[in-house]
Amino acid sequence: MIKLLVITGIIFFSIQLTYAQDYNQKLINNQNGEEILIGLCTRSVFQEKNYKEWYDEEYRYYIWSKNIHLLDSIKAKPDSLTILVVLGSWCEDSRKQFPRFMGLLDYIGFKDKNLKIICVDRTKKVIIGNIDSLKITLVPTFIFYHGKQEIGRIVESPVESLEADMYKIIRWRKDIDRK
C-alpha cells in the first residue's frame, strides 16, 4: 500500500512538473539581456517581479476610462466566445495594452477558461509550436472567436479605444446570438 502511494505521488508530481513547464517559459533577450516570456502563459506570471510593475501600472486603466459604459451592456457573454492574446513581454505596446485589456476583461467578468495567452519573441515566434497561421504582424494582437471562427481583432493599438473596439466586436457577437 505504501509503495502504491509513493508511486502515485511520484506520478502526480511528474505530471504537475511537466504541466508547469509547458507554461510561463522564459528566455533571455539577446538584444539587451532582459528576461522575456515565451509560449503559453498564465495570468499569474504577470505578477512576478520582472512583469508586475508594468502590468499593475496599466491594469486599472478602466477606472479613468471615459468609454467604460460601453462594456456595461456586454457583461453577460456566451461561453462560445473565446479570446487569444498574442503579445511580447519585451514590447512597449504590449506592456501598455495587454494589462488594460485584462482589466477590461475582468470588468466584464470574462472567464479565464475562455482566454489563451501566448508570448512571442521579437520575430513573433514561439519556441515550441508554430503560430504562423495566426498571421501575427504586430503585438499585442487580441483575437476574438465564436467557436472556431474568428470574429474580430484588435492589433497593436485600438482604432478608437480598447473599450469601443471590444464593444464593437463583442456586440456583433451578441447580435448573432439573437438570430
N, C-alpha and C positions, 0 to 999 in steps of 0.2 A: 504494500500500500504506500509506504514512504517513497519507494522508487518511482511509483506511478506519479505521485505528487511532484517529486523532483523533476521528472521528465516533462510533465505537463507544464511546470513552472519555467523550465528552460525553453520549451517550445513557445510558450506565451511571450517570454522575454525576447526571444529571437524575432518573433513576428512583430512585436512592438518596435524593436530596434530597426528592423527592415522598413517598417512603415514610416518611422520617424526620419529615416534617411531619404525618403522619397520627396519630402517637403523641406522648404526653407534651406536649400543648398546655398552655399556662399562661395564666392571666388574673390581673388584679389585682382582689382582693376589694374591692368598693366600700364595704363597711362599715368595714374597718379598714386598707385599703391593702396587705394581705398577699397574696402571690402564692399562687394555688391552681392545682391541676391540674384539667384538664377533658378529657373524652373518653377514648378508648382510651389506656391507659398500659402501659408495660412495667415489670417489677420493678426494673430498673436505675435508673429515675428516683427511686426512694425512697432512693437512695444519694447524691443531690445535696444540697447544703448546706441548702436550706430544708426538707428532709424527713428527712434522715439521723438527726438527733438523736432525734426522737420515734420513728422507725421502729426504730432499733437498740436503743433503751431497752426496748422491749416484745418484740422479736423472739425473744429467748431465754427466753421465758415457760415453755416446755416443760421447762426444766431444773429448775424448782422446782414443776412441776405434780404434784399428787397423783393425777391421773387418766390420766397418760400411758400407763400399762399397757393401757388400753382400746384404744389405737391400734396396739399391737403386733400384734394379731390381724387388722388390716385393711391391713397394709403392702402386700400384693400386690393391686392393683386392676386391673380390666379397663380397656382403653383406651376403652371406651364411656362411662366416667364422665368428665364434664366439670364444671367449676365456673366460674360467673360471679360476680365480686365487683363490687358497686357501692358506692362509698364517696365520702366528701367529705374531701379533704385538709385542710379547714378545721374538720372535726368532731372533737370530743374523743373520742367513742365510736369513730370510725373510726381515730383515731390510737392508740387502745389495742387494739382488737380485730383490726384488719387485720394488723399486724405479728405478733401472736400467732398468728393463723390461718395466716399464711405460714410461720412457724416450724414449726407442726404439719404443714403440707403437706410441708415439707422433711423432717421427721422420718419421715413415712411413705413418702417417695420419690415423691410425686405429680409427674407430668411437667408442666413448664411449657407444653408444647404443648396441654395439655388445660385450660388456665387462661386466662380472659379477665378483664381488669381495666378497669373504667370508672369514671372520676371525674366527679362531678357538682357543680353549683353549689348554693347554698343552697335553690334551688327544685326541686332533684332533676332538673335538666335538663342536657343537653349542648349544645354549640354546633351541631355538625353531626350530624344524625340525630335520631331520636326513640326514647326508651326508655319511653314511656308504657305500652306493652303489658306491661312487666315489673311494673307496679303497685308501684313503689318508694315507700314512705311514710316509711321511716326508714333511715338509713345508720349503719353499713355493713349491707348485705344480701348474704349468701352463698347463692347458688342452685346446687343440685346437680342435674345432669341425667344421665339414662341415654339416650343418643341425643339425641333432641329432646324427650323427656318429662321434665318437672320431677319430681324425686322427693323434694325437701325443701328447706327454707330455714332459715337462722339469720338473724334480723332484729334489728339493733341490738346487743343483748346476748344471750348464750346463756341458755337456760332453766335448765340445770344448770351446765354448763361447756362451753367450746368442744370439748374432747375428748369429753365424754359426748354432746353433741348431734351432733357429727360422726360419732361411732361409731354412734349410732342410725340416722342417715341412710345411711351407707355400709354398715353391717352389713345393713340391709334390702336394699340393692342387691346385696350378695353372696349373700343368700338367693335372690334372683331368678335369679342366675347358676346356681344349683344345680338349678333346676327344668327 
